[in-house]
Amino acid sequence: MKLIMGTHYKGNKKEINALNTYIKLIRAAESVRTRINELIIKKGLTESQFNALDALYHLGSLNQKELGDKLFRTGGNITLVIDNLEKQKLVKRERGEDRRCFTLHMTNKGMSLFESIFPEELKLIIEETNLLNEKEQAQLQKFCKILGLKKRD
C-alpha cells in the first residue's frame, strides 16, 4: 500500500514537482499530527485547546489576540477555544484596563492537566522525529522555516 501518493496532474515538470512536494509535506505533517494528537484527544482536549494551554504555560498570560496570533487562529475561533477551556475551568479571563481586552491565565487545574500531558506528548514527538538524524532534523527545520516565512508578493 502506497501511503504518500503524488499528484495525478498532467502538467510540466516544475508544476508536478511543486505539487508532489506540497502533497508530501502536508500528508507527512498530517500523519505525524494525527498520531500525536491521539494522546490529547484521549485527555479530553482538542488540538487547539492543547495548543492554547501550551502557549499560556510556556509564554505566560496573553490576551486573546496575542494567543490567536501565536496559534494562527481567527478571533472567532480563538474565542470558541477559550470559551471551552473556561467551561472546563482550565483558563480564566481577566478584564484589563482596556475593557474590550481580556488577559488569559491558566488555572491550577489547567496547569496540572497540561503538566500531565506534555511529557507524554514530548516523548511521542521525539519518537516521531527520531526517524531523522540530528542533521536531517536541522535541515528539515531550515526548509520549514524558509517555507513558513515566505511572504506573498
N, C-alpha and C positions, 0 to 999 in steps of 0.2 A: 504494500500500500504506500503510495506516494503522499506524504503529508504536506509538503510545500510545493504546490504546483506553480508553474509560471503562467504567463499570460497566454491567451489564445488569440490575442490581437495580431493581425497581419499587417504590420507597419514596417518602417525602416529599422535598421539595426539599432540606432540611437533610441528610438521610441520603445522598442521591445526591451532593450537593456534597462531603460529607466523604469518601465512598468514592472519588470521582473525584480529589480532592486526594491522598489516600493512594496510590492506584494510580499516579498520575503521579509522585509523589515517589519511590516505590520503584522504578518502572521506569526513571526518569531516573538514579537512583543506581546501579542495577544495570548499566545500559547503559554509563555512564562507567567504572564499576569494571571491567567486563569488558574494555573497550578498554585501560585502563591496566595491568591485570593480565597481559595477553599478554606484556609485557616481562618481568615477574617469573617467569612460568612458563617462558619461554624460557631463563632463567638457572638453572632447576632448583629454584626455591623455590615454596612455596605462598604465598598472600596472608598467612596467619597467621605463617608463618616470616619473611617480609619485614618485616611489621609489628613483630614481636618484635625483629628486628635494628635496625629504625628507632628503636624506643623505647630500646633499650640504647645505640645510637650517640649519640642526642641527649640522653638523660637520664642516661646513665652506668649503672653496675651497679645492679641491682634484685634483690630477692628474687622468687621465683616468684609469690607472692600479689600483690605490687605490680604485677608485669608483667601478670598475669591481669586485675587490676582496670583497668589502663590500656587493655587491649585488649578488655575486656568478654568475657573467656573464663572458663570454669569451671576449677576446679582440675585436673580430669582432662584437659581439653582442652589447657590450657597445659603440663601435664606432657608430653603427647604431642608438642606442638610443640617443646619444649625437648629432649626425647629425640632427636628427629630432627635438630635443629640441632647437638646434641652429637655425634651419629654422623658428621655431615659436618665436624666439628671447627671449627664456626663460633662456638660458645659453649662455655664451661666452667662447671661448677658448683663452687662453693667452700662447704664447710660452715662455718657461722658458729658463734658461741658457743652459740647455741641449736641443738643437734644436729639438731633437726627442720627447720631452716630452711636453705635454700641461697641463696647470692648468685650471681647470674648475671653473667658477664663475657664480653664479646666477645673472641674470639681475633684475632690479626693477620690470619688468613685470613678471618674474619668481617668485620672492618673493611674489608679490601681488596675483598671481594665487594660489600659494601654501597656503598662509595665508587665502585665501577664501575657500579652500577645506579642509584643515587639521582639523579645529574644527568640521566640519560635519562628517568627517571620524572617528575622535576620538569618537564622540558620538555613531556612529554605532558600533565601536569596543567595547565600554563599554556595549552597549545593547547586543551584541553577547556573551561577556564573562560573563555577569551578570547571565547567566543561571547556572553558577557555583558560589558557595560562595567563600569567600576570601581564606579559607583553601584549597578548591579544586583547585582554580586557582594557588595557590602556589605549590601544588602537581603536577599539570599539567606542570607548568614551570620547575619544577625539573626533571620530566620524559623526557620532550622535550630536556632539556639541556643534560641529560645523553645520549639520542639517538643521538643528534646532534653533540656531541663532541667525539663520539666513533671513534677510529682510526682503519683503516683496518690493519689486521695482515699481 
